[in-house]
Amino acid sequence: MGQGLVSIIIPTFNRAHMVVDAIKSAIAQTYEQTQIIVIDDGSQDATAELVAEFPSVEYFYQENKGQAAARNSGLALAKGQYIASLDSDDVWDVDFLKSAISAIERYEVDFVFLNWREVVKGANASSDFERNKALRNYYKNSGDSWSQLMPKDLRTLFLSGCIAPSSAIVARRSSFFSNWNEKMKIGDDWYLMLEMVLMKPCRAAFTHVPHWTKNVHTSNIYHGRDDFEIVRDLGLHDEVIMAQDFHEQLTWREKAILKRRLSAHYFNFGRYSFKLYGFSLEVLRLMIRSIMLAPSGSVAYFFQLSFNHLTNRVRLAKERKRIITTSLAVETAASKENPVVAPSK
């Protein structure tokens, strides 16, 4: 098999201190046929000067438009048979592309995604991949480190959420249906893959073995945001657009799944709003909207939260009792060792 060209798109914004490591990892690939494109999305730091030190890298600057627009600018310049988007704060292992392309050709799939490890504040942590219980249903026990996913599997998995970030995915250019949706605030990579698997039957494969490192920090598009922002921007913005755009491609069961997800987002956004700002008509509206979308789901959320709250109160009460009991025992022992003697008259 001849090596097809892989176009690597690296979007970046004010990450001069990180993008160099991403570029070095792309250059160091044992798969040699690569085109490396860095799209600088309006950086005001030393990104341009640092990237200029790598003559093999194609560098382009644009006014700040967001990560999806930066990826699309790279896609317009891409010449490869395969497309990979490496986030500027992530680092691939040297065999990342070799493993990916080998699997694409061996299994004759549209795309692959490779497991990763996460580093949080310099320490190794469990990754979203490892925490994804749904993926484990597709693990093979044959000793092969790769599992294949059929069209139905992919629809189920990607409707449940974004199962692989941009840096994990390598796809055939011919399998792209369009490009990254620039209306997305967070989930442009999710939209791209969901569109791919809904618009035509796709096949994919994923490896269980980590092949790259995701750095988790406060400026991450997803991990760098708190729960309130994620529900607002991803749940109640991006997912609403996805449900509207893909309405015709969904079965009634799939529409019900998205309805329940949206119901949960309204419920959680109302809950977070209540915690932050107290009760308001907006909080009431959010809760009513949640109930209207999925009545049984909203009741289940409420009882689950109530149960969790009660469980936490019981746990805290037991902990307080344990501390008090321990303190009394220590005081009693101390008083026996050092009895108080009444002063003589």
Stockholm file with secondary structure:
# STOCKHOLM 1.0

chainA/1-345         MGQGLVSIIIPTFNRAHMVVDAIKSAIAQTYEQTQIIVIDDGSQDATAELVAEFPSVEYFYQENKGQAAARNSGLALAKGQYIASLDSDDVWDVDFLKSAISAIERYEVDFVFLNWREVVKGANASSDFERNKALRNYYKNSGDSWSQLMPKDLRTLFLSGCIAPSSAIVARRSSFFSNWNEKMKIGDDWYLMLEMVLMKPCRAAFTHVPHWTKNVHTSNIYHGRDDFEIVRDLGLHDEVIMAQDFHEQLTWREKAILKRRLSAHYFNFGRYSFKLYGFSLEVLRLMIRSIMLAPSGSVAYFFQLSFNHLTNRVRLAKERKRIITTSLAVETAASKENPVVAPSK
#=GR chainA/1-345 SS CCCCCEEEEEEESSCHHHHHHHHHHHHTCSCCCEEEEEEEESCCSSHHHHHTTCTTSEEEEECCCCHHHHHHHHHHHCCCSEEEECCTTEEECTTHHHHHHHHHHHHTCSEEEECCEEEETTEEECCHHHHCHHHHTTCCSSSCSEEEECHHHHHHHHHHCCCSCGGGEEEEGGGCSSCCCTTCSSCHHHHHHHHHHHHSCCCEEEESSCCEEEEECTTCSSTTSCHHHHIIIIIIIIHHHHHHHTGGGCCHHHHHHHHHHHHHHHHHHHHHHHHHHCCCHHHHHHHHHHHHHCHHHHHHHHHHHHHHHHHHHHHHHHHHHHHHHHHHHHHHHHHHHSCCCCCCC
#=GC SS_cons         CCCCCEEEEEEESSCHHHHHHHHHHHHTCSCCCEEEEEEEESCCSSHHHHHTTCTTSEEEEECCCCHHHHHHHHHHHCCCSEEEECCTTEEECTTHHHHHHHHHHHHTCSEEEECCEEEETTEEECCHHHHCHHHHTTCCSSSCSEEEECHHHHHHHHHHCCCSCGGGEEEEGGGCSSCCCTTCSSCHHHHHHHHHHHHSCCCEEEESSCCEEEEECTTCSSTTSCHHHHIIIIIIIIHHHHHHHTGGGCCHHHHHHHHHHHHHHHHHHHHHHHHHHCCCHHHHHHHHHHHHHCHHHHHHHHHHHHHHHHHHHHHHHHHHHHHHHHHHHHHHHHHHHSCCCCCCC
//
